[in-house]
Amino acid sequence: MIKKIYLTRHGQTDFNKQGIVQGRGVDSDLNEMGRAQAQAFYDAYKNVPFSKLYTSSLKRTAQSMQGFVQKGLAFEALPELDEISWGIHEGAEVNEEQHAYYFDMISSWQKGETHKAIEGGESPEGLAKRLRAGLAYIMSKENEPNVLICMHGRAMRLMLAIMFNYPLSGMDYFLHNNLGLYEITFTGSTFVLDRYNETSHLKHL
């Protein structure tokens, strides 16, 4: 079974713009730039014959794909695709102490300590468990040869690490932009990366 996967991150929100961590517990809306990014993505890929759209359960992903839904593309929201829970940091005003704690945690993950979680939040290993469940569900649908998936930055990095058999500590290899695109082919036995964080459709914004 060959399957094409078009994987993108949601459009910009005001929290993104302000550098405030959102995570799974903050259900924010797209801002004006995010809506423009969503429109640019739709204009670039509206003629791809997608079989199905998958989003997370958070509205910023659904809003990012609104054009495809309005066009009549079948869609499903999967909580397994939600962003990592950042615990006590979600939605908080960023101060120097929080900033240092956040980057110290990411540094720990890069060193292989992926069992560690921010206080009240998820670890990469916990997130990877639900992402694998979400991916298995999507891959089980044999009548969906072209799928569009919209999710979140940290979760997307981990999803790509899972697909390409990277250690979870290597997830930061996969850069992302709001509504940048990863195009992936599943050959029946392995995932092949066709396009890495493609952003040419956003150049005029």
C-alpha positions as CSV (number, residue, x, y, z in Angstrom):
1,M,0.0,0.0,0.0
2,I,1.5,3.3,-1.2
3,K,0.3,6.4,0.7
4,K,1.2,10.1,0.3
5,I,1.2,12.2,3.4
6,Y,1.1,16.0,3.3
7,L,2.0,17.2,6.8
8,T,1.7,20.8,7.9
9,R,1.7,22.9,11.1
10,H,-1.2,25.2,11.9
11,G,-1.1,28.9,11.0
12,Q,0.1,31.7,13.3
13,T,-1.7,32.6,16.5
14,D,-1.1,35.6,18.7
15,F,0.6,33.3,21.2
16,N,3.0,32.3,18.5
17,K,3.7,35.9,17.6
18,Q,4.3,36.8,21.3
19,G,6.5,33.8,22.0
20,I,4.1,32.3,24.5
21,V,3.9,28.5,24.8
22,Q,0.5,27.2,23.8
23,G,0.5,23.4,24.1
24,R,-2.4,21.1,24.3
25,G,-4.2,23.0,27.0
26,V,-4.5,26.4,25.1
27,D,-7.1,26.3,22.4
28,S,-6.3,29.6,20.6
29,D,-7.6,31.0,17.3
30,L,-5.5,32.0,14.2
31,N,-4.6,35.6,14.0
32,E,-4.8,37.7,10.8
33,M,-1.4,36.4,9.6
34,G,-2.4,32.8,10.4
35,R,-5.6,33.2,8.2
36,A,-3.5,34.6,5.4
37,Q,-1.1,31.6,5.7
38,A,-4.0,29.3,5.6
39,Q,-5.4,30.9,2.5
40,A,-1.9,30.7,0.8
41,F,-1.6,27.0,1.7
42,Y,-5.0,26.3,0.3
43,D,-4.4,28.2,-2.9
44,A,-1.1,26.2,-3.4
45,Y,-2.5,22.8,-2.7
46,K,-6.3,22.9,-3.5
47,N,-5.9,20.9,-6.6
48,V,-4.1,17.9,-4.9
49,P,-6.6,15.0,-4.9
50,F,-6.6,14.6,-1.1
51,S,-8.6,11.6,0.1
52,K,-9.0,12.8,3.7
53,L,-7.9,15.5,6.1
54,Y,-6.8,14.8,9.7
55,T,-6.4,17.6,12.2
56,S,-5.8,17.7,16.0
57,S,-8.8,18.4,18.3
58,L,-7.6,22.0,18.7
59,K,-9.3,24.7,16.7
60,R,-6.2,26.3,15.3
61,T,-5.6,23.2,13.1
62,A,-9.2,23.1,11.9
63,Q,-9.1,26.8,11.1
64,S,-5.9,26.3,9.2
65,M,-7.6,23.8,6.9
66,Q,-11.0,25.6,6.6
67,G,-10.7,26.1,2.8
68,F,-10.4,22.3,2.2
69,V,-13.3,21.6,4.5
70,Q,-15.5,24.2,2.8
71,K,-14.5,22.6,-0.5
72,G,-16.0,19.3,0.8
73,L,-12.9,17.3,1.8
74,A,-13.7,14.6,4.3
75,F,-12.1,15.3,7.6
76,E,-11.6,13.9,11.1
77,A,-10.2,15.5,14.3
78,L,-7.8,13.1,16.2
79,P,-6.9,14.1,19.8
80,E,-3.8,11.9,19.3
81,L,-2.4,14.6,17.1
82,D,-2.7,17.3,19.7
83,E,0.3,19.4,20.8
84,I,2.5,18.3,23.7
85,S,1.2,19.4,27.1
86,W,3.6,22.1,28.4
87,G,2.0,21.9,31.8
88,I,2.6,25.0,34.0
89,H,4.0,26.9,31.0
90,E,0.9,26.8,28.9
91,G,-0.4,30.3,28.1
92,A,1.9,31.9,30.7
93,E,3.6,35.2,30.2
94,V,7.2,34.4,29.4
95,N,9.7,35.7,32.0
96,E,13.4,35.1,32.2
97,E,13.1,32.2,34.7
98,Q,10.5,30.4,32.6
99,H,12.5,30.9,29.4
100,A,15.5,29.3,31.0
101,Y,13.5,26.4,32.4
102,Y,11.9,25.8,29.0
103,F,15.2,25.7,27.1
104,D,16.9,23.6,29.8
105,M,14.1,21.0,29.3
106,I,14.6,21.0,25.5
107,S,18.3,20.7,26.1
108,S,17.7,17.6,28.3
109,W,15.6,16.0,25.6
110,Q,18.3,16.6,23.0
111,K,20.7,14.8,25.3
112,G,18.4,11.8,25.3
113,E,16.4,12.4,28.5
114,T,13.1,12.1,26.7
115,H,11.4,10.6,29.7
116,K,11.5,14.1,31.4
117,A,8.3,16.2,31.4
118,I,7.8,19.9,32.2
119,E,5.9,20.1,35.5
120,G,2.3,19.2,35.0
121,G,2.9,18.3,31.3
122,E,3.9,15.5,29.0
123,S,7.3,14.0,28.2
124,P,8.3,13.3,24.6
125,E,8.0,9.6,25.3
126,G,4.4,10.1,26.5
127,L,3.6,12.2,23.5
128,A,5.2,9.7,21.1
129,K,2.9,6.9,22.5
130,R,-0.2,8.8,21.5
131,L,1.3,10.0,18.2
132,R,2.1,6.4,17.3
133,A,-1.5,5.4,18.0
134,G,-2.7,8.3,15.7
135,L,-0.3,7.4,12.9
136,A,-1.3,3.7,13.1
137,Y,-5.0,4.7,12.8
138,I,-4.3,6.9,9.7
139,M,-2.1,4.3,8.1
140,S,-4.8,1.6,8.6
141,K,-7.1,3.4,6.1
142,E,-6.3,1.6,2.9
143,N,-8.7,3.6,0.8
144,E,-7.0,6.9,1.6
145,P,-4.0,7.2,-0.7
146,N,-3.5,10.9,-0.3
147,V,-3.9,12.3,3.3
148,L,-3.5,15.9,4.5
149,I,-2.5,16.2,8.2
150,C,-2.5,19.5,10.2
151,M,-0.9,19.4,13.6
152,H,1.5,21.3,15.9
153,G,5.2,22.2,16.0
154,R,6.6,20.0,18.8
155,A,4.2,17.1,18.0
156,M,5.0,17.4,14.3
157,R,8.7,17.1,15.0
158,L,8.2,14.0,17.1
159,M,5.8,12.5,14.4
160,L,8.6,13.0,11.8
161,A,11.2,11.4,14.1
162,I,8.8,8.4,14.5
163,M,8.2,8.1,10.8
164,F,11.9,8.2,9.9
165,N,13.2,6.1,12.8
166,Y,15.1,8.9,14.4
167,P,15.7,8.7,18.2
168,L,13.2,11.0,19.9
169,S,16.2,13.1,21.0
170,G,16.7,14.0,17.3
171,M,13.3,15.6,16.8
172,D,14.8,19.1,16.5
173,Y,16.4,18.1,13.2
174,F,12.9,18.7,11.7
175,L,12.4,22.4,11.4
176,H,8.9,23.8,10.9
177,N,7.1,27.0,9.9
178,N,3.5,27.9,10.3
179,L,1.9,26.1,7.3
180,G,5.2,24.9,6.0
181,L,4.8,21.5,4.3
182,Y,6.4,18.1,4.6
183,E,5.6,15.8,1.8
184,I,6.1,12.1,2.5
185,T,5.6,8.8,0.6
186,F,4.9,5.6,2.4
187,T,6.2,2.9,0.0
188,G,4.5,0.0,1.8
189,S,7.4,-0.7,4.0
190,T,9.1,2.7,4.7
191,F,8.6,6.4,4.8
192,V,10.4,8.5,2.2
193,L,10.9,12.3,2.6
194,D,10.0,14.1,-0.7
195,R,9.8,17.7,0.6
196,Y,11.3,19.2,3.7
197,N,9.5,22.2,5.3
198,E,8.4,23.6,1.9
199,T,7.5,27.3,2.3
200,S,7.5,28.8,-1.2
201,H,3.8,29.3,-1.1
202,L,4.2,31.7,1.9
203,K,6.9,33.9,0.3
204,H,4.5,36.8,-0.6
205,L,3.3,37.1,3.0
